[in-house]
Amino acid sequence: MNTDQFRQFGKAAVDYIADYFDSIKNRPVFHSVHPGYLQELIPAEPPRRGDLWKDVLQDVDRVIMPGITHWHSPNFHAYFSAANSFPAIVGEMMGAGFTSIGINWMASPAYTELEVAMMNWLGKLLHLPEHFLNCSDGPGGGVIQAYKTYFQGSASETTLLCLLAAKEKKVRDLKALNPDLNDTEIKTKLVAYSSDQSNSSVERAGLLGSVPMRLIPADEDGKFPANKLLEAMRKDRAQGLIPCYVVACLGTTPTCAFDDLTELGPICNQENVWLHVDAAYAGAAFSCPEYRYLMEGVEYADSFNFSPHKWMLVNFDCSAMWVRNARFLTDAFQVDRIYLKSKQLTSIPEYRHWRIPLGGKFRALKLWFVLRIYGVEGIQNYIRHQVALAKYFEQLVVDDSRFELCCSNMGLVCFQLRGDNELTEILFEKIIENRNIFVLSGYFNGKYVIRFSICSQLTERCDIDNAWQEIVSQAKFVLRHHGGLR
Ligand SMILES: *Cc1c(COP(=O)(O)O)cnc(C)c1O
């Protein structure tokens, strides 16, 4: 394909995406396909002679669209929001256009330099403590992680990476005190802790990193109870085990609860245990001063992570991580080869020592586009608008005596039909069967709840009204036919 054809193909593709967004509201939020559907639509072999781009683009409608779940539909209220915006799409496209591989500074200086600058911008946007920033005097700094690039499912590269760094740090610390100890002996005794409300990727990090992850039952507000953490650590120490890593969460996946860092932090610091803070979704809200009290105590953390690809308009994947002391990453993971040597850098990090993959994508570019084109105020307005929509939905629940509000935080509202759990289970199934809106269910303090999340940036009050109407009309049916359960 030559550049003239690329111009046509590329412009047609941009038009396609723009048309997609213009029509997304009218598309059913759910796909309507069966497993294996696509195998029937395309040949079993690749074409012998190349196809025309126009034919290929047409097949996107026929083959791909039926199997897309429309995450950016205003009727999508499942999981958490998956960020997307036009500046980010263009940034992603241009990054693909340049495709250099950021294996070190020299391999494309702009990759590393823009990432350093963007991590400073982001850190300042969230008002993270100075010691986390690349621009501070100390050994702290930030890096963009890929999350999921290398691990399927909901694993998080950051949680795993910090666990591995914490492990190495603990081995070094203990050997400094007692040089006779050997690595294997120490490593088999290490333990990590989180709450049972933490993301599945936290438990998975324990499995991947071969450190038992104790999932401490959360309190009735869904928070990690500090006294239970201390108790568990003492119990483990009494058995000769060695606490080494704690994951606290700001904005848990089930209910968006916020762990109290002012309680957990001092315990971790006293016990010399690495504290990682997972704020994957809710971290974006710290761009607004009114939510920053929720990260009070973050100065105790050894590492902090949030994902602009969730709630900050940068499309997948782009996850930001800061560490108090980058030496703990670079000491743990540094491997060099002659072909990787680059000029001795002073103020600029070699990010390949900070992450698992050697090469890095130009993720900073889309971040730069988003931060420049929205600006701090644009991001703040976006977050506030989404929270206001959740509050509006919350009020609809509260005002209807058939329903009970179970919890509401940021863009997430959990509620149930009053009465037996089974009523809400049937309601949930009816809603999903009917396919007009997409929600999830879960448990909160033993109650079966419907989990309603504000996801799409296209969602407006009228969409919330429609969603509520759908829920109420299904609820009426459920109460009429199953009300005896009450
Ligand atoms: C979504 C989420 C994750 C996983 O993030 P991905 O970016 O999807 O890998 C981890 N922790 C929390 C609290 C989350 O909400």
The ligand as an ORCA input file, in Angstrom:
! r2SCAN-3c Opt
* xyz 0 1
  C     -10.033     -2.310     36.899
  C      -9.208     -2.487     38.088
  C      -8.001     -3.189     38.026
  C      -7.520     -3.850     36.771
  O      -7.204     -2.873     35.882
  P      -6.960     -3.144     34.340
  O      -6.509     -1.832     33.895
  O      -8.295     -3.530     33.770
  O      -5.948     -4.217     34.270
  C      -7.246     -3.274     39.173
  N      -7.664     -2.702     40.330
  C      -8.834     -2.031     40.430
  C      -9.239     -1.420     41.730
  C      -9.645     -1.894     39.309
  O     -10.787     -1.201     39.396
*
